[in-house]
Amino acid sequence: MTTTPPLIEDLARKFSTKLLLKHELNLSEHRFQYLIDQNYLQEVDGIRSTLNFHECNRCFNKNQSLFGKIPQHARAPITYCKKCIQMGRVSTKESLYRWTGTHPMRHKVMNPLKWKGILTPLQEKASQKMVEAVNNQSKLLIYAVCGAGKTEMLYAGIQEAIKQNKRVCVATPRADVVRELAPRLRRDFPTIHSSALYGGSTERDQNNHLVIATTHQLLRYENSFDLMIVDEVDAFPYHRDKTLPKAVTRASKPNSTQIYLTATPRRSHKLQIATKQIPTVSIPSRYHGHPIPTPTFQAVLRLNDKLEKGVLPPKITQWIKEKQTTNRRFLLFAPTIQLAEKLAEKLNMPYVHAESPDREYLIKQFRARAFQSLITTTILERGVTFPSIDVAVIQADHHVFDEAALIQIAGRAGRSASDPTGDVTFFYEYKTNAMIQARNYTILKNKEAKRCNI
């Protein structure tokens, strides 16, 4: 079989800097064997295995309880990784493959940014610091409140990287955020090739200038990106799953630029900020200059018992009725899928959660104002923007609503310059430290913004 250079170039665009299973290569057996024989593809053990120890070479899993066994007749069982099985099974008999042929070419784009907006002084400061980080191949943390306009702050840095023909990745822990960011970035960078990658996405990255992906998708990459931007670095599951920061590191080139974005830094980043271990730009104000809405606390006697019995307390029904009467759109946050389902049935409202089959459709419909309200779990706590909405948290004292979650939920309100106030209400039975800290955060950031004359 004769393989022509154009075909090799095409395969290089598809496979370069990735770790893929055989079925993900989507090659005929004849072509696959040719590429192996000619050293265009290199086989990598799916599982590094010794007598009593296994490690997944895709997701870094070393937890022995997260490996399974497939029995074989008269032979040793096959060991597979359960942790990343949703991405396709990696096992002691199912290898990964990396491209070892020539590197693909990318066309240069000198002026990819077509956005004509104007940054605020604080946004401009963050933007210039990011350009410096791109040129110096260094790290930067952008600590900006919800609604500060973080996406627009990235534009100059992304443009600088692409002008230098560098590969850019914007990674985020959640698929909903990828679906939110991708259309905006494509609108404002219309002349470059980009791909949006998340579970269920049909798009493919063929050495594109820009990849917008969930952090889980980065488990398929190695030494790929010159500029790595991690949005919502404090979000679940990124801050709890130690394999995801490792995936970000492996997917980045050795001398890459690393940009981290957060509105609610976790303890580790707070320590890095306080000890100046990472250069940081702080943005305490929203792009429109108005204060962040301060949460209102509404105590409800025996709230948990009433909800368990399917009874909605008058304070909650009154809040909903006021919004409906004044034609205000709103989100109702519930701590569990079960409660979200109960509320949806009782109130005759649509609801979404992480496993909703029609989640993407309902979010699009709500954004398009097809209905006034939407009940949700914490999946919509961050990274999505709906103009002119109010927010209520049912059972704000539930353990799932930590300080970061409550700050992010409150950050959904008042994001529009034409409607910058918004109502944020926490309904609870017992006041928690998380609730108090979330409100104190808002008050503190508004004071900081005022001192900056924003």
N, C-alpha and C positions, 0 to 999 in steps of 0.2 A: 504494500500500500504506500502511495506517495502522498505525503502531507505537505501542502503548500504553505509558504510563509503567511499569507493572509489568514489561513485557518489557525495557525499557531498564534497569531496576533489576537484573533477573536477569542481563542481559548484562554490566553493570558489575561485578557480583560475580565473574563468570567471567574477565573480561579486564583489569580495572583493574590497573595497575602491572606489567603483563607485556609482554614482547616475544615475539610468537608468529608462527609461520608460518601461512600461509593455511589449510592443512589442519588445523592445531591449533585453529583457530577453530570448525571443524565447523559452518559455516553454509551454507545454500543460496546459490546464486549471486545470486538476487534479493535476499535479505536482506543479504548481504555488500555488494552494490553500493549498496543503500540506506544502510547505515551509513557507507560511504565518502562518498557524496554529501552526507549530513547532518553530516559531520565528527565522527561518533562514533568512527571509526577513522582512524588516520593511517598512511600507508605509510612505511616506513623502509627504505632500501637495505640489502639483506642483506650486500653486499660494497661497501665504499668502494674504488673502483678508478680508478687513473690509468694512464698508458701502461705503466709498469714497476713499479707498486707496488699491492698489494692489502692491505686490512685487513678482517677480519670484524667486523661490528657486533654480533654476538652474543657471540663468545668472545674478542674482542680479538686474535686471531691476526694477527701481522705477518710470520711466517716464510714467505717466499715459496715455500719447498720444500713447504709444507703446503697449497698451493692446487693444485687440479687443473683440467683443461680438458675440456669436453664439446664435441666438434667439431660444427659446424652447416654444412649445405650452403650454400655461396655467402655465408655470413655469418661474422662474427667468432665465435670459440668462446665458450661460456659458462664463466665462472670460478666455481668453487665451493670452499668451505672443507672440507678433509679433516679438520681437527683436531676439529671438533664434529659431524661428519656422523652420528654415532650418535644425535644428538638430532633428526635430520631435516635435509635438505640446505638450506643457505643458499647462494645464488649471486647472480650479477649479474642473473639473471632471476627469482629467487625471493626475495621481500622478506619483511621482518618487519613486524608491525603492532602499534601501541600504541593503547590506549583513550584517547580524548580527550574522552569524554562526562562526565557527572556522576559524582562519587565515590560508591561504594556505602555504605550504612549498615550498622552492626554493632550488635547489641543489647548493652547494658551488663550485665556480671556483676560484682556487688560482692564476693562471697565465693566465688571459683571453687575455692580449694584445700580439699580434703577429707582430705588426709593428716594423720594424728594422731601421727606419730612425733616423737621428741625429738632435737634436734641436740646434738652434743658442743660444748663451749665453742669449739673452733677452727672447727667448722662454722658455729656461730652467728656468729662474727666475720666469716667470709666472706659469709654470708648478709646480714648488715647492711650490709656494704660494697657488696654488689650492689644492695640497695635504694637506698642513697645514690647509686650510679651511675645508676640508673634515674631518680631524681628530679633529678639534676644533668645528665643527658644527657652522661655522661662515659665514659671507658674504664676497664676493670679487667682485670687478669690474675690468675686463680686458679691458683696453682702447687701442686698437691696430688698426693700419691703415689697409686699405683694402689690402689684399695680404700678411699680416703678418704671416699667417699660424695659425690662431686661433684654427682650429679644432685639429691640432696635439698637441697644448698646453694643450688640455683637457684630453689627453689620460692617463697620469699618475694619474690624479685625479679620472677619471672614473674607472681605474683599482683598485685604492686603495679602492674606495667605494664598488666595486663588490667583492673584496677579503674579505671585512667585511660583505658580504651578504646583502648589502644595495641596494635599488631600485633607479635607475637613470632615470631621464627624461631630454632629450635635447629638449627644446621647442623653437619655432620660429614663428613669425607672419605669414609666408607665406608658402603655400603648395609646391611651387617650391623648396624652400630651404630644406624642408623635403625630397623631392625626390632626391635632390643633396647629402644630408648628409647620408641618410640611407645606400646606397651601400658602402660608404667609411667606415662607422663605422662597418658594418657587415664584410667587408673584413679584417679589422684590429682587430676585436673582434669576431673571427669566432666560438668560443666555447660557447658563451652565447646565451640565447634566447632574441630576440628583436622583436619589432613591429614598423611599420611606420604608423602613424594615421593622416589622413587629410580628407577633404571632398571628398568622392568618393573612398577612400581606402577600400579594401576588407579585410585587415588584422585585427586581433583582439589581444588585449593584455590579456594574461592569466597569470597574475602575473609574467611577464617577468623581467629579470634583467635590461633591457634597453628599454625605450620607446622614440621614436623620433616623435614629434607631433607638430601640429600647436597649438598655444596658445588657439584657440577656442575649440579644443578637450579637453582641461583641464577642461572645464565646466562640464564634466562628472565624474570628480574625486574629492575625498576628503581624506585627511590624507594618501596619497599613497606613496609619494616619499621622500627618505632620502637625495638625492642629486638632486637639481633642477638647471638646467643650462638654462638660457634664452638668446638665441642668438639674435643678432640684436634688442636689447632692445629699440632702438630708432625708429624702423620702424613702419610704418602704417600697421595695425590699432592699434598696441599695445599701442603706446604712446598717442593715442587720445581716446581710448575706456577704460574708468575707470573700466569696468567690467573684463577686461582681467588680469590686475595685481591682482585683487581679486581672479580670478580663479587660478592663479599661487599660491597664498598664501593658498587657501583652498586645492589645490591638494598636497601641501607639508606637511610633518609631522611637528609637533610643534618644534622639535629640529633639523630640517633639515639644510643642507648647501645650501646657495643660491649663485650662480655664475652668473654674468651678463656680457655680451659681447657687445661691441660697437666700431665702428670706428668713429662715429659721435654723441657724446653724446648730448642730449637735455639739455635745461636750468636747469632742476631739477637735473640731474646727474652732470652737470658742477658745480652746487652749492655744491652738496655733495662732489665732488672731492676737490673743493677749500677749503671747511671748514673741510675736513678730517672726514666726517661723515661715509664714507665707505672706507675700505682699497682698494687701487687702484694700479694696475700695468700698466705702460704705455709702449707701444711698438711702437716707431715712425718709424720703418724700416720694409720693406718687408723681407720675409725669405731669398730671394736670395741676399739681400744687395744692390741692385740697387735702384736709386731714383724712386719715384712715378712720372709717366708722368705728366708734368704741362700742364693744358689746354691751347690751343691756341684760341684766340678770333677772329671771323670772322664776321664783321659787314656787313649786307646786307640791302641796301636801300629798303624800302617799302616791306620788307619780308612778313609781314602778309597779305598784299593785294595780293601779287603774289601767295602765297599759297592758299588763298581763291579762286582765279581764276583758280587754277590748274596748275600754272606755276612754274617750278623749276628754281630758279636763277642760273646763270652760275657758281657762286662760289661753290654751292652745287653739281651740276652735274660734275664739274671739280674734286672735291674731290672724288666723287664716281668713276669717270673714272680712276683716278690715282690708286685707290685701285684695280680696276678690271685689269688694265694693269700690275700692279706689283704682281698680284695674292695674295693680302692681304685680309684676311677675316675681316668682319666688322659688327658692330651693328649700326643701325640708330634708335635713340630714338625720338619718337614723343610725344607731350604732351597730345593728345587726340586720342581716337579710330578712330574718323572720319578722322583725318589727317593721321593716320597710314594706314587706308584703301585706301585713295587717293594716298599716296606714293606707296603702294604696287601695285595698279593698273597701275600707271604711269610708275613705274620702273620694273614691272613684277618680284616682289620679294615676298617671303612669309612674313607674319606678324603674330604677336601674341599679345593678350591682355588678361585681366583677365577672360573674358567670352569665349575665343576661345575654341571650342570643341576639336580641334586637337592640343592644346597648348603643351601638354606633348610630343606628337609625334614630332612636329616641333623642339622643343628644343633638343630632343635626336638626331634628324637628323642633326641639326646644329653642335652639339657637335661632331658628327661622321664625320663631314666635308662633308656631302652630298651636301651642297650648300654653296656658298661663303658668303652670306649676309643674315641678318634677320632684319626686321623692328619690333620694339617693343614699347610698352608704358613703364611706370615705373615699370611694374611687374618684369623686369629683371635688375633693378637697383642695386640689392644686392643679396648676398648669392649664386650666381652661378659663376662657373669658366669655361671659354673657353680659351684654350691656344692660344697665338699668334693672337690676334684680335686688331683692331683699333675701335675707337668709335667716332661717331658724334651725337650731339644733335641739332635737328631742332627746332627752336623757343626756344632757351635756356632761353629767357627772359619771358617765360610763367610762370604764378604764380604757376603752379604745380611743377615746378623745383625750390624747395627751396635749401638752402645751402647744407643740408644733402643729398638730392637726387642727386645734381650735383657732390658732392664728391664721392658718391657711384657709380655713372655712370662712372666717370673718373677712378674709381678703378677697372673697368673691364679690362682695358688695361694694358699690360706689366706685367702680373702675372706669366709668364713662365720664368724660369731661363735661358732657351735657347733663349728667345726673350723678354728681360726685359724692352724694351723701350716703344714701342707703341705710337700711335698718338691719342690724344684726342682733338677734335675741337668743339667749341660752335658756332653755327650760330645764330645770333640774330639781332634784329632791334634796340632795346634800351638796353644798358648795365644796369644790375641790381646789387643791393648789393649782392644778392645771388651768382651771377657769380663771383664777385670780392672776396667775402669771400671764395668761393670754391677754387679759384686759390691761395689766400693767405694761406689757410690751407695747400695746397700741398707744397708750398714754405717753410712754417714754419716747417712742419714735416720732409722735406728733410734736413733742417738745423739741426734739433734736432738729426736726424740719423747720420749726419756727425760728430756732437760733440761726439756722442757715439762711434765713430770710427767704425761704421758699414759699 
